[in-house]
Amino acid sequence: MSRYHSYINSAKEILKKYEGKEPFASFLKKYFSANKKYGSKDRKQIGHLCYCYFRMGKISIELPAEERILMGLFLCSVESNEILQQLKPEWNEKISLPINEKLVMLSIKDFIENIFPFNDELSDSIEKEAFIVSHLKQPDVFLRLRPGKEKAVEDKLKNAGINFEIISDSCFALPNSTKIDPVIELNKEAVVQDYNSQRTGELFQSAIRNLKSEISVWDCCAGSGGKSIMLYDLYPGISLTVSDKRETILINLGKRFKEAGIKNYKSIVADLPVETFNLKHPTFNLILADVPCTGSGTWGRTPEQLYYFEEEKVNEYASLQKKIVANVIPHLKPGGYLLYMTCSVFKKENEDIVEFIKQNFNLQLIKMEVLKGYDKRADTMFAVMLSLPKQQEKL
């Protein structure tokens, strides 16, 4: 039993040192690198305990850390657990109970408010309880299979004995802990991309079908370039420009594009909230604005961000998003399309920004949707397609 107490004590020590200033996965990696005594199973068990603690949100925050760690492990588990079997056998016997019965058993009240205290900020179409309960489960990893590589990827996963679920012809779901790198050639054969991020491709296609001229695309907050690679796979002949405010990000994107076989593109460093391009005429007929946001639709993957989140950040991001769209829309050709996206669940970053765009730039709403992931072990995203009427073109 001392081994299990050791796991708990190590988790307590790590949680005490962590201050939420960097992704917990990075912090954990550094911690274990500096403390070589932990084996691979130890690292996995201790890390899982820490994540269970964060998934509790602020439930029973007054309790000692050890108690909250075990409560988190109980709430997040659906199968018998060796740690609970040793330290809380009466809980382990009830491990398969529905979450509501577990909460009653633990005398936990105000579950919704304590695990996600910002539920009044949610977009209207989100089912609050289902979304909030989903934070107790780690989302899956999703692969987008690149054209022509579907059979090769499927065969490699099967030969490696990796469990996966076929979501569609081009999308597989795998358990989160799956080691993919040794099995397939990432970016060349498949891209790690969340299910709902892949679904935004449906909006790409609806816009491009209506564009009859040469398709010029600006991925203005390109990040790692996942959506640009998806767009390239759908339409290899596009004229593609990518930008980000950090040159290091674009260097990494360039390496990823090289692995993906994308050679013809333009890359620009631009801090969009404070600057615009020096262009005399509108240049692009499709702009992808996957803007910086709270990331609240992905907190199931990074529950430490939910634990440390400060509500005023919602307004800060909304202000930033308005500045970005105000600086990119002038570069949209009449008849062109703006695809605005976030991985946020907050109305101020989603529907309220759409209203800002419509009122200030006279763009027309084509389609708007909250892409719900909480019932699919995926991220939740927001995506909206707007168009600039052709009659606005100057003679």
DAPEPE-V39115 format. One record per pair of residues at least 6 apart in sequence whose C-alpha atoms are under 7 Angstrom apart, sorted by the first residue. I is the first residue (numbers start at 0). J is the second residue. D is the distance in Angstrom with one decimal. If there is no record, write none. Layout:
i j d
I J D
I J D
//
This chain:
i j d
0 85 6.5
3 82 5.9
6 45 5.6
7 65 6.5
9 45 6.8
10 45 5.5
10 48 6.5
10 49 5.7
11 64 6.5
11 65 6.9
14 49 6.8
19 303 6.9
19 307 6.3
23 303 6.7
48 68 6.2
48 72 6.5
50 302 6.9
51 68 6.4
51 71 4.7
51 72 5.4
51 75 6.6
52 67 6.3
52 68 4.8
52 71 5.3
53 302 5.5
53 303 5.4
53 306 6.0
54 71 6.8
54 134 6.2
54 135 5.6
54 302 5.5
55 71 5.6
55 114 5.9
56 113 6.2
56 114 4.2
56 115 6.8
56 306 5.3
57 113 5.1
57 114 5.7
58 110 6.7
58 113 5.1
58 114 6.0
73 90 6.9
73 94 6.6
74 98 6.8
74 101 6.9
75 135 5.1
75 136 6.3
76 94 6.6
77 94 5.6
77 95 5.1
78 94 6.1
78 95 6.3
79 91 5.9
79 94 6.3
80 91 6.6
83 90 6.9
83 91 5.5
84 91 5.5
111 128 6.8
111 131 6.7
115 131 6.4
118 127 6.8
120 345 5.4
120 346 6.1
121 344 5.6
121 345 4.5
121 346 5.5
122 344 5.9
122 345 5.4
122 346 4.4
129 373 7.0
130 373 5.4
133 373 5.6
134 299 4.7
136 299 6.8
137 299 5.9
137 300 5.9
138 175 6.6
138 299 6.4
138 300 6.2
138 376 4.3
138 377 5.3
139 172 6.2
139 173 5.7
139 174 5.1
139 175 4.8
139 376 5.6
139 377 6.3
140 172 5.7
140 173 5.1
140 174 6.1
140 175 5.1
140 193 6.8
141 170 6.8
141 171 5.6
141 172 4.5
141 173 6.2
141 191 5.9
141 192 5.6
141 193 5.2
141 194 6.0
142 170 5.6
142 171 5.2
142 172 6.5
142 189 6.1
142 190 5.6
142 191 4.7
142 192 5.7
143 169 5.5
143 170 4.8
143 171 6.8
143 189 5.5
143 190 5.1
143 191 6.3
143 192 6.1
144 169 4.8
144 170 6.1
144 188 6.4
144 189 4.4
144 190 6.5
145 188 5.6
145 189 5.3
146 232 6.8
148 188 5.5
149 169 6.7
152 183 6.6
152 188 6.9
155 182 6.5
155 183 6.8
156 182 6.9
162 173 6.5
163 171 6.4
163 172 5.5
163 173 4.7
164 171 5.6
164 172 5.0
164 173 6.5
165 171 4.7
165 172 6.5
166 172 6.7
186 255 6.6
186 258 5.8
186 259 5.0
187 258 5.6
187 259 4.6
192 225 7.0
193 377 6.6
193 378 6.6
194 377 6.2
195 370 6.1
195 372 6.9
195 378 6.6
195 379 6.9
195 380 6.6
202 384 7.0
206 336 6.7
214 237 5.3
214 238 6.1
214 284 6.5
215 237 6.1
215 238 4.6
215 239 6.1
215 283 5.0
215 284 5.6
215 285 6.4
216 237 7.0
216 238 6.0
216 239 5.0
216 240 6.1
216 283 5.7
216 284 6.4
216 285 4.8
216 286 5.7
217 239 6.1
217 240 4.7
217 241 5.8
217 283 6.5
217 285 6.5
217 286 4.8
217 287 6.1
218 227 6.8
218 240 6.2
218 241 4.8
218 242 6.5
218 286 6.0
218 287 4.7
218 288 6.4
219 241 5.8
219 242 5.0
219 243 6.6
219 287 6.2
219 288 5.7
220 242 5.9
220 243 5.2
220 288 6.0
220 289 5.8
220 290 6.0
221 241 5.8
221 242 5.7
221 243 5.9
222 243 6.4
222 248 6.3
223 248 6.8
223 252 5.1
224 252 5.9
231 237 7.0
238 264 6.8
239 264 5.0
239 265 6.3
240 264 5.7
240 265 4.6
240 266 5.8
241 265 6.2
241 266 5.0
241 267 6.3
242 266 5.7
242 267 4.7
242 268 5.5
242 269 6.1
243 249 6.6
243 267 6.9
243 268 5.4
243 269 5.6
243 270 6.9
244 268 5.3
244 269 4.7
244 270 4.4
245 268 6.5
246 268 6.0
271 323 5.3
271 326 6.5
272 319 6.3
272 322 4.9
272 323 4.8
275 326 5.7
281 329 6.5
281 330 4.2
281 331 5.3
281 332 5.0
282 330 5.5
282 331 6.2
282 332 6.1
283 330 6.2
283 331 5.1
283 332 5.6
284 331 5.7
284 332 5.1
284 335 4.1
284 336 6.0
285 335 5.7
285 336 4.8
285 337 5.9
286 331 7.0
286 336 6.4
286 337 4.9
286 338 6.2
287 337 6.2
287 338 5.0
287 339 6.3
288 338 6.0
288 339 4.8
288 340 6.1
289 339 6.0
289 340 4.6
289 341 5.8
290 320 6.5
290 340 6.4
290 341 6.0
292 316 5.6
292 341 6.3
292 342 6.9
292 343 6.4
293 313 6.6
293 316 6.8
293 343 6.0
294 342 5.2
294 343 5.1
295 342 6.6
295 343 4.7
295 344 5.8
296 342 5.1
296 343 4.7
296 344 5.4
296 378 5.6
296 379 4.5
296 380 6.0
297 342 6.7
297 378 5.1
297 379 6.7
298 304 6.4
298 305 6.0
317 347 6.2
317 348 5.1
321 352 6.7
333 387 5.2
333 388 5.7
333 389 4.5
333 391 6.2
333 392 5.6
334 386 6.5
334 387 5.2
334 388 5.1
334 389 4.5
335 386 5.7
335 387 5.6
336 384 6.8
336 385 5.7
336 386 4.4
336 387 6.4
337 384 5.8
337 385 5.2
337 386 6.1
338 382 7.0
338 383 5.7
338 384 4.6
338 385 6.5
339 382 5.8
339 383 5.4
339 384 6.5
340 381 5.5
340 382 4.5
340 383 6.6
341 380 5.8
341 381 5.3
341 382 6.7
342 379 6.2
342 380 4.3
342 381 6.2
343 380 5.9
343 381 6.7
344 379 7.0
344 380 6.9
349 381 6.6
356 362 6.7
357 363 6.6
362 385 5.9
362 386 5.4
362 387 5.0
363 385 5.3
363 386 5.2
363 387 6.5
364 384 6.4
364 385 4.6
364 386 6.7
365 384 5.4
365 385 5.2
365 386 6.9
366 383 5.6
366 384 5.2
367 382 6.0
367 383 4.2
367 384 6.4
368 381 6.0
368 382 5.6
368 383 6.3
369 380 5.9
369 381 4.5
369 382 6.5
370 379 5.6
370 380 5.0
370 381 5.7
371 379 4.7
371 380 6.6
372 378 4.8
372 379 4.5
373 379 6.6
//
